[in-house]
Amino acid sequence: MKLHTKIIIGLLSGAFVGIVANAFATGPSKETAEPIVRWLGTNIAGPVGQIFLRMLLMTIVPLVFSSLTLGVAGLGDIRKIGRVGVRTIAYFLVSTAISATIGLILVNLVKPGAGLDAGIREQLMTTYRSQAQGLQAGGGGKFGVDLFVNIVPRNPIQAAASLDMLGIIFFSLVFGAALTLLPPDKTKPILRVLDALGEAVVKIIEFAMKLAPFGVFGLIFVVTSRFGFALLVPLGKYVSVVLLGLLLHAAISISALVRVLGGLSPRVFYGRIRASIITAFSTSSSNATLPTNITVAERELKIPPHIAGFVLPLGSTMCMNGTALFEGVTVLFLAQVYGVPLSLGTQIIVIILSVITAVGAAGVPGGSLPLLMGVIAIVGVDPAAIAIIIGVDRILDMSRTTLNVVGDMSAAVYVARTESDWDPRSVTAGDRLSVAA
């Protein structure tokens, strides 16, 4: 059985068992069942899921450093590095802006916040107010010039220790660019070491992915056993708008970009990246999915390692299609809930801010919420209103992370097509050979 099939089985099994457990924990036998379900989530399912997640996260720093440095060095001429970088970032921004626009169009058509009952609103605020205040107190709601200044780390080792992805990426890019300016006899030993480091990390990732079906089961069980479907009813329209927007962007916008700019069939594209999609959905983390992305891009899409190693680490931090759509929808939804009218000009500003803050969001579960609070405040809504959607954020986080990862992979296809000798036909060449044999 293929690994992605095992992961799907783990995902569906965890969701089913979690929903059944939630039904018992909130049903007639609540007093007996609830402590048991909580114990299972805290002591068995949760730890298994976290071990899997941590095994992926622990490979990120060496993987990003080795893959980005080798990718930049593999591009050679520093002018080519600049050209590839401009193409990559331009694709990120354009696809993210399209995604945010789709979200705002949908939320204006459906108006999910206009029908939310005031009693439910206050109940949600009371339940999740402390979590919202914790996000605000964390200081993550700042963006602007400081965000771009902080891209340059004072200490790259400290940036690695704190998992500051922008700092790690900046240092890796500069280090790789510096290597291109040195004589080959001095760079070869370093490149061999980095290549060996990358190969060793890939082996660690293979170890982690053997645990994936069980880890995915645990991660999904914890979510579904805690919430079930209870919160989806009052916030159903809001959740539906976000999910529909994500689906439309994936099915229409990204498919068109893959077909037109990458020359690859969307059906083949999505079929080949299933492992990345499942990992992204279950972990809710672009960073945790990065190791799988690089492996899938090189083995399934046949993308050259120096392109995959350059584009995908950047994408895990900067290409946030799903996050930008989610932020735009959430800002307008909360404005509708509180009766704050937003003009067309203000909504355009929301799109721009959604794109900017999505780039600055941490690639970890819930990483976009602190920055989102800053956008909410700008349009005249109390940032604490984020409490209304915190209860359903995990399922939305899983979904938007999936779109973020799909956007990363589509960017790799586009850059490979324009900046290397990669041929879309090479993706299915192995299939044709096996059929012929």
N, C-alpha and C positions, 0 to 999 in steps of 0.2 A: 504494500500500500504506500502511495506517495506521501511525503511529509505534509503537503498542504491539505491532503484529504484527512490525515490524522488530526491536523489542527482544526479543520472545520468540524469534525466529529467532537473534539474537545470543546469547541466554542458552543455548539448547539446543545451538547449534553449539559454543560455548565449553566447555560441559560435556562434550560428546561428544569433541571434539578433546583436551581435557585428560585424560580417562579413557584414551583411546588412548595419549597421550604417557606417562602414568603406567605403563601396561602395558609399554611399551618400556623405560622408565627402570628398572623393577624386574624385567624379564625376563632372558632369556639374554644379550641384547646390552647389559646394564646399563652396562658400562664405556664403551661408545661413545655410547649414547643418553642416559645421565643428564646429562653435561655440556651436551649440546645442548638438552635440555628445560629445564635450569636457566637456560641462556643466553637462550632464548626468553622464559621467564617474567620474567627480570630486566631484559632490555634491550628487549623489544618489548611483550608482553602487559601486564606490570605497569605500565610507564609510561603506556601508552594508558589503562588503567583508572584510574590515579591522576589523570591530567589531567582525565578526565571527572568524577571524584569531587571534585577540587579546584575545578572550575568551578562545581559545585553548592554546595560549602561556602563559596565566596567571596561568594555572594549572601545568605548567611543573616543576617548582621548588619544590612545595610540593609533586607532584606526583613522581618525580625522587627520592627525598630524602626518602619518605615513602616506595616506592616500592623496591628500592635498599637496604635500611636498613633492611626491613622485609625479602627480598629475601636472603640476606647474613645471617641474624640471623636464618632464616628457614633452611638453609643448615646445620647449626650446627657446626660440627667439622671444625676448621679453615683449616685443611689439605684438606678437601673436597672442601672448598671455593677456595683454590688454584688450585685444579684439574679442577673444573668447569670453573674457570677463564681462565686457559690455553686452555682448549677445545674450549671455546667460542671465544677467541682471535685468536686461530689458524684457526678456521673456517672462521672468518672474513677475515683474511689475504689471505687464500687460495682462497676463492670465489672472493675476490677483484682482486687478481692477475690474475685469469682466465679471469675475465671481461676485464681488461686492455689489456691482450694479444689478445683477440678477436677483440677489437677495433683497435689495431695496425696492425693486419693481414688484416683487411678490408681496412684500409686507405692506406696500401701498394698496395693492389690489385686494388682499384678504382682510387687512386690518385686524390682526389677531388680538391686539391689546384692547380694542374698543369694547369687547364683550366680556372682559374678565370681571367677575363679581368682586365688589369691594370687600366683602367678608373673606373671600378666599385670599385676596391680596394681603389683607392684614394678617391672616393666619400664616401665610408663607413668610411674611416679613418677620413675624414673631419667632417662627421656628428656626429661620436661617440667619437672623440678624447678627448673631455673634460670629458666624463664619464670615459674613460680609465685612464686619469690622476688623476681623483678623487679616483679611486680604488687604484692606486699606492700611492697616497699621504696619504691614510688611514693607511699605514704601515702594511697591512695584508699580504704582500708578503714574510714574513720571515719565515723560517722553519729550523729545525736542532736541536741542543742540547737545545736551548732555548725553543722550543716547548714542550719538555719533562720535562724540569725544571718547566715550568709554569703550568704543570698539578697539582702541589702541590700549593694550594692557600694560600696566606699569611693570608687572612681573608675570611672564608667561607660565611659570610653574604654579604661581598662585591662581592664575586663570584656569589652569588644568585642574587644580585641586577643587576649585569651586564650580567646575563644569560651566565656566563662562564661554559659551560656544562662539560668540562673536570675537572674543579675545583670542581664543585658540585658532580660529579660522584666519584672523588677521596675521598672527605670528607665522602660521604655516605658509600662507601666501607669500609673505615677505621672505621667509627662509628659503622657500622654493625658488623665488625670483632671484635671490642672491646666488643660489647654486648655479643658475644659468649663466652667471657672469664670471664664474671661476673656470680655470683650465680643467679639461676632462680628467687628467690624472689625479686631481685633488677631489673631484666630486664623485668618482666611481666608488671608492670605499664607502662613502656615506650613503650613496644610493643603494648599494648592495645590502647594507645594514637595514635601511628603511624597507627595502623589498622583503627581506627576511622577516622583519617585524610585522609587516602587513600579512604575510603568509601565516605567521604564527597566530595572529589575531583571528584570521579566517578559521583556523582550526578550533579556536576557543568558541567562535560563533557556532560552528558545527556541533560542538558539545552542548551548547545552550539550546540549540534548536531541537535536540533529542528530547529535551525536557518540555518543549513548547506545548504539546497537546495537554499535558498536565497543568502547566503554568497558565495556559489560556482558560482551562476549566476553572481553576481557582480564582482568577481575576474576574471572570464573568459571574461566577457564583456569588462572590461578595457583593457585586452591584445588584443583581436581580433578587437575591435573598433579602436585601435590605429594603429595596423600594418597590419591587414588583411592578404593577401597573397603576398603583394608587395615585402617583403624582402626574401621570400622563393624561388623566381625565380633565382636570381643571386647566391644564396648560396644553391641551391637545392641539389647538389651532396654532399656537406658537411653535411647538415641536414639529408639527406637520409642515409649516412654512420653511423652517430651517432644513429639514430633511429633503423636502421637494427641491429647494434651491440647490442643495449639494448634488442631488441626483441629476438635475437638469444640466448643471455645469459639467459634471462628469460625462453624461451621455451625449451632450450636444457640443459644448464649447471645447472641452479637452479632446474629444473624439475628432472634431474638425481640425484642431491644431496638430494633432498627431498625424492625421491624414494629409493635410495640406503642407505643413512645414516639415514633418518627419518622413512623409512618404510611406507610412506604415499603416496597415489595416487596423482600425480600432479593435476589431474582434481579436486579432492576433495579439495586439498590445495588452489588452485586459486579460487574455488567456495566459499570457506569459508572466504577468506580474501578480498572480494570485497569492503567492506566498507573502509578498510585501503588503498586499491589501489586508490579508488576514492578520498579520503581525501588527499592522498599524491599528486596526480596529480593536484588537484585544488589549494592546498595551496603552493606547491613547497617547503615545509619545513618538514624535518625529525622530527625536534623538535615538530612542531605543530601537526604532525600525531601520535606522541608517545602516547598520551592519548587514541586515537582510537585503536592503535596497542595493547596496554595492554588489553583493554576491549575485542577486537576481539580474541586475543590469548586465553584468559581465557574462554570466552563464546562459541566461535565457534570452536576452535581447542582443547578445553578441557585441555590446558596446565596448569600444577600446578602453582598457583600464585607466589610461591617463585622462580620458574624458569623464568616465564615471567617477573617478577619484577627485576630479575637479568640481564637477557640477553638483553631485549629490550631497556632499558635506555642506556646500553653500545653500542648497535647497532646503536642507533640514532646518535651517535657521531663517532663511530669507523668503522661501517660496511657500506662502501660507494662504493658499486659495480658500480652503475651507474656513480658516480662522477669520479672514476678512469678511466673508459672507455672513458668518455667525455674528460677528461684532455689529455689522450694519443692521441686520435684522433685529438684534437684541436692543440696540439703541432706539430704533423706531418703535419697537414693541413697548418698551418701558415708557417712552414719551406718550404713546397712545393710552397706556394704562393710567397715567397721571394727567391726561388731558393737556399735554404740552404740544401746541401746534408747531410743526417744523416746515419752513418754507423750502422751495426747491433749492435755493442757494445753500441753505443750511444742510440739506440732505447731500448735496454735492461735497460739502466740507466733511460730512460724516464718511462718505466713500473714501476721500483722500486720507482722513485720519485712520480709517479702518485698515487701509493698505499699509500706512506707515507703522501703526502700532502692531499690526500682524507681523511685520518684519522684526520688530523688537521683542515679540513674545517669546518666552522660553519654550523650547520644544519638549516640555514635560506635561503630564496630565494637569489640566487647569491653568497652564502657564499664561493664557491670554486674559484671564479674569482681572488681575490687578490693573493692567493697562487699559482694559475696557472701562473700568470705573472712571478713569480720567476722561474718556470720550463722553461718557454719560453726564459727567459734571459740566462739560463744555456746553451741552445743549440745554442745560437748565433743569436737569433731573437730579435728585439726591443720589449720590453714588451708592448709598446703602440699599437702593432699590434693586441692586444686583441679587439681593437675597431672594427675590421672587423666583429667579430661574436657577438658583444653585442646586435645588433638589433634582432637577432633570439634566443638569449640566453634564453628568458623566456619560449618559448615552449620546448626548450631542457632541461631547468631546471625542468620543470614540469615532463618531461619524465624520466630524470635521478633520480629525487627524488623518483619516483614510483618504479624504480628498487632498489634503496637503501632500501626502506621499504620492498619490497618483500624479499630482502636478509636478513633483520633483522628477518622477520617471519620464513624464512627457517632455520636460525640459532637456533631460539627458538625450532623448531621442532626437530632438531638434538640433542640439549642439553637435551631436555625433554626425548628423546628416550634413551639416554645413561646415564643420571644422575638421573633418577626418575623412578617410576613405571608406567609412562604414556604409554598407549597402543594406537597405531594408530587406532585400531578398535573402540576406544571410541568416535572418532570424528563422525562416522556415526551411532553409536549405537542408538541415539535418532531418527534418520530417520527411522531405521528398526522397532523400537518400534511403531512409529506413523503409519507406513504402516500396521503393523500387527493389530493394533487396528482398 
